[in-house]
Amino acid sequence: MNKRFYLFILFCFAAVLTSLFSCKKDSNNPEPETEDPGYEEYAGTEVYIAGDLKTHIPVLWKNGKPKPILDNGNSGMAHHIIGYGNDLYIAGMTQEFTDANPSNFRSAIFWKNEERVIIDKVNDTELKQIHRAANGDIYV
């Protein structure tokens, strides 16, 4: 056979070997970059959980990071959470001394985007569920 033919075959073989060993596929599951141990980030998704600590302090967890939602160390509970559009609603109760509530019993409360709205300061009440209608009405 021709010397040029053998050189062509040798060149093709070298090109195939080079491409096989020099290229590698990117991983489908790259290692997540985390801020602190035990915290996992969810790409494109925010995860919210509402509840309370053992000390009866209502807390909103966003992607695993807790944040108290009552100020001044007041106690209370968060019972129900819903999201509507960009808004987040939490139903619950607070126990705090106010002028209308000097005996420190439960006051019904809900939070919209972490801003508290006290519903009933006079009666011993709490909210168990919350719903927002498409027209903007809030039902508790």
Secondary structure, DSSP 8 states (H G I E B T S, - for coil): --HHHHHHHHHHHHHHHHHHHH-----SS-----SSTT----TT---EEEEE-TTS-EEEEETTEEEE-SSTT-EEEEEEEEEETTEEEEEEEEE---SS-TT--EEEEEEETTEEEEEESSSS------EE-TTS-EE-
